[in-house]
């Protein structure tokens, strides 16, 4: 490709096109066309420049497809020494370069006095000289090809990396696959060695147009982990992502969820709804549990510590966010319908995904109720958790107790056994809170 003209970009009818001038000797293969062009599909110049590399490679491949075999060219220049296979045999035996050199310097051993046709010597000399030029370019391309053939392209690396099953949770697998694909969509399927810090920063800026800084960091971390694999495989000498510091201004700042106003909570519970939805909302509101923690409750998780006289939700063996979330949460007295001795799922109405989580199904069911109360996008199901934490703080509950109830501390299994405030202390803290708006909950289950 080194002998081909460089491509250029041109704006036409609102989109950028990649243009390539067809060499004169190849135009007969393109019906006399002087130029090839291919749309980048975008009107954004920076996006077009990023896509130019791959499109140029496709255009160059078109030119390659119609070029004669370089070994035939060498044979013709030397006055026909055989077909391409014969030329390759000479090259493999180490004889081709010597044959070309003997043709190039044919006039040095030729006596013009004994041959009146001196033009024949010039012809042989000229052909040999041209053949040597072509041969050297061919050898240079072979060297480049050897380097290129040893390079691992991004799509190949991704395929092999994903085959190692780097993540077990299905949701994480999907996030990883999507993040790896999005990086390729942006930068193209290029060799891993071509991925540099500039491209990564450009990608971060691209994501920053619609994503938060936290999301950008997460998406790039998936690509970084794939490069860790590439380093271990010897595909690249080092991980270009290591030590890279993204611009702190890139991306939106994390948007915190706002708590509901008291009248909004009253309106939320005043709506007509299915018993299981009201029951779930009541647990979320009176315990501060995360949505998935509550939606995945089994009746067997409701236990009683008779020594302390406390009925509680046992989350120590549940699917939770982290070790600190493995905790025991007292049942507030307003939830009189929650008792021990029952079995099975508390909320079988919510579909569980491949990871055993029910958050998506539960959120889909609850969000319409919330949107009937408020259009504020910062107010979602998770806002109930913020309400509960604020209520504990306003009631004078210490931060330590607050954190243990919310699952922000070390948890009941993460630290030393028996550490943290007792169930009795936690229940007393929760009973300071009033939930008069939580009413009409049936004895579910």
C-alpha positions in Angstrom: 0.0 0.0 0.0 3.0 2.3 0.5 3.1 3.1 -3.3 -0.6 4.2 -3.3 -1.6 7.9 -2.8 -2.8 8.9 0.6 -6.6 9.2 1.1 -8.3 12.4 1.9 -11.6 13.5 3.4 -14.3 15.6 1.6 -17.6 16.8 2.7 -20.4 16.0 0.3 -24.2 16.5 0.9 -23.7 16.7 4.6 -21.4 13.7 5.1 -17.7 13.1 4.9 -16.3 10.8 2.2 -12.9 9.1 2.0 -11.3 9.8 -1.4 -8.6 7.8 -3.1 -6.9 8.6 -6.4 -6.6 5.6 -8.6 -3.1 5.2 -10.0 -3.0 5.7 -13.8 -1.9 2.2 -14.6 -4.9 0.7 -12.7 -7.7 2.9 -14.0 -8.5 0.5 -16.8 -9.7 -1.9 -14.1 -12.2 0.8 -12.8 -13.7 1.8 -16.1 -11.4 4.8 -16.3 -12.4 6.2 -13.0 -9.8 8.5 -11.5 -11.0 8.3 -8.0 -12.7 5.9 -5.5 -14.8 7.2 -2.7 -16.6 5.8 0.3 -18.9 7.4 2.7 -17.9 7.6 6.4 -21.6 7.8 7.3 -21.0 10.8 9.6 -21.0 14.6 9.4 -18.7 14.9 12.4 -15.1 15.6 11.2 -13.5 13.9 14.2 -15.6 10.8 13.8 -14.8 10.8 10.1 -11.1 10.9 10.8 -11.4 8.0 13.1 -13.2 5.9 10.5 -10.9 7.0 7.7 -8.3 4.3 8.6 -10.5 1.3 8.1 -12.2 2.7 5.0 -8.8 3.5 3.5 -7.7 -0.1 4.0 -10.8 -1.3 2.2 -10.1 1.0 -0.7 -6.5 0.0 -0.9 -7.6 -3.6 -0.9 -9.6 -2.9 -4.0 -6.5 -1.6 -5.8 -4.6 -4.7 -4.6 -7.2 -7.0 -6.1 -6.6 -5.7 -9.6 -2.8 -5.4 -9.5 -0.8 -8.0 -11.3 1.3 -10.5 -9.3 4.6 -8.7 -8.5 6.5 -11.9 -9.4 5.0 -11.8 -12.9 6.1 -8.2 -13.2 9.7 -9.1 -12.3 9.7 -12.0 -14.8 8.5 -9.7 -17.6 11.1 -7.1 -16.7 13.8 -9.7 -17.0 12.6 -10.8 -20.4 10.4 -13.7 -19.1 12.2 -16.1 -16.8 9.1 -18.1 -16.0 5.7 -17.8 -14.3 5.1 -16.6 -10.8 5.8 -20.0 -9.3 9.2 -20.2 -11.0 10.1 -16.8 -9.8 9.1 -17.8 -6.3 11.3 -20.9 -6.6 14.3 -18.8 -7.6 13.6 -16.6 -4.6 13.3 -19.5 -2.2 16.6 -20.9 -3.5 18.3 -17.5 -3.0 18.9 -17.1 -6.8 16.5 -14.4 -7.8 18.4 -11.3 -6.6 21.6 -12.5 -8.2 19.8 -13.1 -11.5 18.3 -9.5 -11.3 21.7 -8.1 -10.5 23.3 -9.9 -13.5 20.7 -8.3 -15.8 21.1 -4.9 -14.3 24.9 -4.9 -14.9 24.7 -6.8 -18.2 26.4 -4.0 -20.1 29.5 -4.3 -17.9 30.4 -7.7 -19.5 29.0 -6.8 -22.9 31.3 -5.7 -25.8 29.5 -3.3 -28.0 32.2 -3.6 -30.7 31.1 -7.2 -31.2 27.4 -6.4 -31.1 26.1 -3.6 -33.3 22.8 -3.6 -31.4 23.7 -1.6 -28.4 20.1 -0.8 -27.8 19.5 -4.4 -26.7 22.1 -3.9 -24.0 20.3 -0.8 -22.8 17.0 -2.7 -22.8 18.5 -5.5 -20.7 20.1 -3.0 -18.3 16.9 -0.9 -18.0 14.8 -4.0 -17.3 17.2 -5.2 -14.7 17.4 -1.9 -13.0 13.6 -1.7 -12.9 13.3 -5.3 -11.7 15.7 -4.6 -8.9 13.6 -1.6 -7.8 10.4 -3.7 -7.9 12.2 -6.6 -6.1 13.4 -4.4 -3.3 9.9 -3.0 -2.8 8.5 -6.5 -2.8 11.0 -7.5 -0.1 10.2 -4.5 2.0 6.5 -5.3 1.8 7.2 -8.8 2.8 9.0 -7.5 5.9 6.1 -5.2 6.7 3.7 -8.1 6.1 5.6 -10.3 8.6 5.3 -7.6 11.2 1.6 -7.1 10.4 0.9 -10.8 10.4 2.3 -11.0 13.9 0.0 -8.2 15.1 -3.2 -9.1 16.9 -6.2 -7.2 15.8 -8.7 -5.9 18.4 -11.7 -8.1 17.3 -9.5 -11.2 17.5 -8.2 -10.3 20.9 -11.7 -9.6 22.2 -13.1 -12.9 20.9 -10.3 -14.9 22.6 -10.6 -12.8 25.8 -14.3 -13.3 26.1 -13.8 -17.1 25.5 -12.0 -17.2 28.8 -15.2 -16.1 30.6 -13.6 -13.3 32.6 -16.8 -12.5 34.4 -19.4 -14.8 35.9 -22.5 -12.6 36.5 -24.5 -12.4 33.3 -25.1 -8.7 33.6 -21.4 -8.1 34.0 -20.7 -10.2 31.0 -23.2 -8.2 28.9 -21.7 -4.9 30.2 -18.2 -6.1 29.3 -19.2 -7.3 25.8 -21.1 -4.0 25.1 -18.2 -1.9 26.3 -15.6 -3.8 24.2 -17.8 -3.5 21.2 -18.4 0.3 21.7 -14.6 0.9 21.8 -14.2 -1.0 18.5 -17.1 0.9 16.9 -15.3 4.1 17.8 -11.7 3.3 17.0 -12.1 0.6 14.4 -10.8 -2.9 14.2 -7.1 -2.0 14.4 -4.1 -3.8 15.7 -3.7 -3.7 19.5 -0.3 -2.0 19.0 -2.0 0.9 17.2 -4.2 1.7 20.2 -2.6 4.6 22.0 -3.3 7.1 24.8 -4.6 9.7 22.3 -7.2 7.3 21.0 -8.3 6.4 24.5 -8.6 10.1 25.5 -10.6 10.8 22.3 -12.9 7.8 23.2 -13.4 9.2 26.7 -14.4 12.6 25.3 -16.8 10.8 22.9 -18.5 9.0 25.8 -18.5 12.2 27.8 -21.0 13.7 25.5 -23.7 11.5 27.0 -22.3 9.5 29.9 -21.2 10.2 33.5 -17.6 10.1 34.6 -18.4 7.0 36.6 -19.8 5.2 33.5 -16.8 6.3 31.3 -14.4 4.9 33.8 -16.3 1.7 34.1 -16.5 1.2 30.3 -12.8 1.9 29.8 -11.9 -0.4 32.6 -13.4 -3.4 30.7 -11.0 -2.6 27.8 -8.1 -2.2 30.2 -8.8 -5.7 31.6 -8.8 -7.1 28.1 -5.4 -5.5 27.5 -4.2 -7.1 30.7 -5.0 -10.4 29.0 -3.2 -9.3 25.8 -0.1 -8.6 27.8 -0.2 -12.0 29.4 -0.6 -13.6 26.0 2.4 -11.6 24.6 0.3 -9.7 22.0 1.5 -6.3 23.3 4.6 -5.6 25.4 2.6 -3.4 27.9 -0.8 -2.2 28.8 -1.3 1.3 27.4 -4.2 1.9 29.8 -2.1 1.5 32.9 -1.3 4.9 34.5 -3.6 6.7 32.1 -5.3 9.7 33.9 -8.6 10.8 32.2 -9.5 14.5 32.1 -11.7 15.1 35.2 -13.8 17.4 33.2 -14.8 14.6 30.8 -18.4 13.3 31.3 -21.2 14.4 33.5 -20.8 14.5 37.2 -22.5 11.8 39.1 -26.2 12.6 39.5 -27.4 11.9 43.0 -30.9 10.6 43.6 -33.2 13.0 45.4 -35.4 11.9 48.3 -39.2 12.2 48.1 -41.1 14.9 49.8 -43.4 13.8 52.5 -46.5 14.6 50.5 -45.1 12.6 47.5 -44.7 9.6 49.8 -48.3 10.0 50.9 -49.5 10.2 47.3 -47.4 7.2 46.3 -49.0 4.9 48.9 -52.5 6.4 48.3 -52.6 5.0 44.8 -54.5 1.8 44.0 -52.0 -1.0 43.3 -51.5 -4.7 43.5 -50.9 -6.1 47.0 -47.4 -7.4 46.1 -46.4 -3.9 44.9 -47.7 -2.2 48.1 -45.9 -4.8 50.2 -42.6 -4.3 48.4 -42.9 -0.5 48.6 -43.6 -0.8 52.3 -40.5 -2.9 52.9 -38.3 -0.6 50.9 -39.6 2.5 52.8 -39.4 1.1 56.3 -36.0 -0.7 56.0 -33.9 1.3 53.5 -33.1 -1.9 51.6 -31.9 -1.8 48.0 -34.6 -2.8 45.5 -32.9 -6.1 44.6 -32.4 -7.0 48.3 -36.2 -6.6 49.0 -37.5 -8.1 45.7 -35.4 -11.3 46.3 -36.6 -11.9 49.8 -37.8 -15.4 50.7 -40.1 -16.0 53.7 -37.3 -18.1 55.2 -35.3 -14.9 55.5 -37.7 -13.6 58.1 -36.3 -14.8 61.4 -36.7 -14.0 65.1 -34.0 -13.5 67.7 -36.0 -14.7 70.8 -33.3 -13.6 73.2 -33.6 -10.0 72.0 -37.3 -10.3 71.0 -36.6 -9.0 67.5 -38.1 -10.2 64.2 -35.7 -9.4 61.4 -34.8 -9.8 57.8 -31.7 -12.0 57.5 -29.6 -10.8 54.5 -26.4 -12.5 55.5 -26.7 -15.2 52.9 -28.6 -13.3 50.2 -27.4 -11.9 46.9 -26.3 -8.5 48.0 -24.0 -5.7 46.7 -21.0 -6.3 49.0 -19.9 -7.8 52.3 -21.1 -4.8 54.2 -24.6 -5.5 52.8 -24.7 -8.9 54.4 -26.7 -7.7 57.5 -29.7 -8.2 59.6 -32.5 -5.6 59.4 -35.3 -5.5 62.0 -38.9 -5.5 60.8 -40.6 -2.3 61.7 -43.8 -2.7 63.8 -45.9 -1.2 61.1 -45.3 -4.3 59.0 -47.4 -6.5 61.1 -48.1 -8.9 58.2 -44.5 -10.0 58.2 -44.2 -13.1 60.4 -42.0 -16.1 60.7 -42.9 -19.7 59.7 -43.7 -19.1 56.0 -41.8 -20.6 53.1 -41.1 -19.7 49.4 -40.5 -16.5 47.6 -42.0 -13.4 49.2 -42.4 -11.8 45.7 -42.8 -14.6 43.1 -44.4 -12.0 40.7 -41.0 -10.6 39.8 -39.0 -12.5 37.2 -35.4 -13.4 38.1 -32.7 -13.1 35.5 -29.8 -15.4 34.7 -27.9 -14.0 37.7 -30.8 -14.7 40.0 -31.7 -11.0 40.3 -35.1 -9.4 40.2 -34.2 -5.7 40.2 -35.1 -5.1 36.5 -38.6 -6.7 36.8 -39.4 -5.0 40.1 -38.2 -1.6 38.9 -40.3 -1.9 35.7 -43.4 -2.6 37.9 -42.8 0.2 40.4 -41.6 3.1 38.3 -45.0 3.8 36.7 -46.4 4.4 40.3 -43.6 6.8 41.0 -44.0 8.7 37.7 -47.7 9.3 38.6 -46.4 11.2 41.6 -43.4 13.1 40.2 -41.7 13.7 36.8 -38.4 14.5 38.6 -35.9 12.2 37.0 -33.7 12.2 40.1 -36.6 10.6 42.0 -36.7 6.9 41.4 -37.2 3.7 43.5 -33.7 4.1 45.0 -34.8 7.4 46.4 -36.8 5.5 49.1 -33.4 4.4 50.5 -32.3 8.0 50.7 -35.6 8.9 52.5 -35.0 6.2 55.1 -31.4 7.2 55.7 -32.4 10.9 56.2 -35.2 9.9 58.6 -32.7 7.9 60.8 -30.4 10.9 60.8 -33.2 13.4 61.6 -34.3 11.1 64.4 -30.9 11.4 66.1 -29.7 7.9 65.2 -25.9 7.6 65.4 -24.0 7.2 62.2 -22.7 3.8 63.3 -26.2 2.4 63.8 -27.4 4.1 60.6 -24.7 2.6 58.6 -25.2 -0.9 59.9 -28.9 -0.8 59.2 -28.3 0.6 55.7 -25.5 -1.8 54.9 -22.8 0.9 54.6 -20.7 -0.6 57.5 -18.7 -3.8 57.7 -21.8 -5.9 57.9 -22.7 -8.8 60.2 -20.4 -11.3 58.5 -17.6 -9.1 57.1 -16.1 -8.1 60.4 -15.6 -10.0 63.7 -18.6 -12.1 64.7 -20.9 -10.1 67.0 -19.5 -6.8 66.0 -21.7 -3.8 65.5 -24.9 -2.6 67.3 -27.2 -5.4 68.4 -30.6 -6.2 66.8 -32.3 -4.6 69.8 -30.4 -1.4 69.3 -31.2 -1.3 65.6 -34.9 -2.0 66.2 -35.1 0.8 68.8 -33.5 3.1 66.3 -36.0 2.2 63.5 -39.0 2.4 65.9 -38.2 6.1 66.3 -39.5 6.5 62.7 -43.2 7.0 61.9 -44.7 5.6 58.7 -48.3 6.7 58.9 -48.6 6.8 55.1 -47.8 3.1 54.9 -51.2 1.6 55.1 -53.5 -1.0 53.5 -50.8 -3.7 53.2 -52.4 -7.1 53.0 -51.1 -10.2 54.7 -49.1 -11.3 51.6 -47.9 -14.8 51.3 
